[in-house]
């Protein structure tokens, strides 16, 4: 999957990964993909809720080692 922008939120806890993702998505065009890398285990459910509430599509979530990777599609 080719992403348009990637942000690294490792070491940050809720709600900072969501706030940084929201800010990045606001600067992106509809249909573009944002990859967020986080170390906060709570980010998995946080990004699911964020996608439901904002209408942005959660394309993928995966865990790689201690990283939680989320890919969002801008609505």
Contact map, one row per residue, 1 for C-alpha under 8 A:
111000000000000000000000000000000000000000000000000000000000000000000000000
111100000000000000000000000000001000000000000000000000000000000000000000000
111111000000000000000000000000011110000000000000000000000000000000000010000
011111000000000000000000000000011100000000000000000000000000000000000000000
001111100000000000000000000000001110000000000000000000000000000000000000000
001111110000000000000000000000000111100000000000000000000000000000000000000
000011111000000000011000000000000111100000000000000000000000000000000000000
000001111100000000000000000000000001110000000000000000000000000000000000000
000000111111000110010000000000000001111000000000000000000000000000000000000
000000011111000000000000000000000000111100000000000000000000000000100000000
000000001111100000000000000000000000011100000000000000000000000000000000000
000000001111110110000000000000000000011100000000000000000000000000000000000
000000000011111110000000000000000000001100000000000000000000000000000000000
000000000001111111000000000000000000000101100100000000000000000000000000000
000000000000111111100000000000000000000000000000000000000000000000000000000
000000001001111111110000000000000000000000000000000000000000000000000000000
000000001001111111111000000000000001010000100000000000000000000000000000000
000000000000011111111100000000000000000000100110010000000000000000000000000
000000000000001111111110000000000000000000000000000000000000000000000000000
000000101000000111111111000000000000000000000000000000000000000000000000000
000000100000000011111111100000000101000000000000000000000000000000000000000
000000000000000001111111110000000000000000000000000000000000000000000000000
000000000000000000111111111000000000000000000000000000000000000000000000000
000000000000000000011111111100000100000000000000000000000000000000000000000
000000000000000000001111111110000100000000000000000000000000000000000000010
000000000000000000000111111100000000000000000000000000000000000000000000000
000000000000000000000011111110000000000000000000000000000000000000000000000
000000000000000000000001111111010000000000000000000000000000000000000000010
000000000000000000000000101111110000000000000000000000000000000000000000010
000000000000000000000000000111110000000000000000000000000000000000000000111
000000000000000000000000000011111000000000000000000000000000000000000000111
001100000000000000000000000111111100000000000000000000000000000000000000110
011110000000000000000000000000111110000000000000000000000000000000000011110
001111100000000000001001100000011111000000000000000000000000000000000011110
001011100000000000000000000000001111100000000000000000000000000000001111000
000001111000000010001000000000000111110000000000000000000000000000001110000
000001111100000000000000000000000011111000000000000000000000000000111100000
000000011111000010000000000000000001111100100000000000000000000000111000000
000000001111100000000000000000000000111110100000000000000000000001110000000
000000000111110000000000000000000000011111100000000000000000000000110000000
000000000000000000000000000000000000001111110000000000000000000000010000000
000000000000010000000000000000000000000111111100000000000000000000000000000
000000000000010011000000000000000000011111111110000000000000000000010000000
000000000000000000000000000000000000000011111111000000000000100000010100000
000000000000000000000000000000000000000001111111100000000000000000000000000
000000000000010001000000000000000000000001111111110000000000000000000000000
000000000000000001000000000000000000000000111111111000000100000000000100000
000000000000000000000000000000000000000000011111111100000100000000000000000
000000000000000000000000000000000000000000001111111110000000000000000000000
000000000000000001000000000000000000000000000111111111010000000000000000000
000000000000000000000000000000000000000000000011111111111100000000000001000
000000000000000000000000000000000000000000000001111111111000000000000000000
000000000000000000000000000000000000000000000000111111100000000000000000000
000000000000000000000000000000000000000000000000011111110000000000000000000
000000000000000000000000000000000000000000000000001111111000000000000000001
000000000000000000000000000000000000000000000000011101111100000000000001111
000000000000000000000000000000000000000000000000001100111110000000000001111
000000000000000000000000000000000000000000000011001000011111100000000111100
000000000000000000000000000000000000000000000000000000001111100000000111100
000000000000000000000000000000000000000000000000000000000111110000001111000
000000000000000000000000000000000000000000010000000000000111111000011110000
000000000000000000000000000000000000000000000000000000000001111100011100000
000000000000000000000000000000000000000000000000000000000000111111111000000
000000000000000000000000000000000000000000000000000000000000011111111000000
000000000000000000000000000000000000000000000000000000000000001111100000000
000000000000000000000000000000000000001000000000000000000000001111110000000
000000000100000000000000000000000000111100000000000000000000001111111000000
000000000000000000000000000000000000111110110000000000000000111101111100000
000000000000000000000000000000000011110000000000000000000001111100111110000
000000000000000000000000000000000011100000010010000000000111110000011111000
001000000000000000000000000000001111000000000000000000000111100000001111100
000000000000000000000000000000001110000000000000001000011111000000000111110
000000000000000000000000000001111100000000000000000000011110000000000011111
000000000000000000000000100111111100000000000000000000011000000000000001111
000000000000000000000000000001100000000000000000000000111000000000000000111
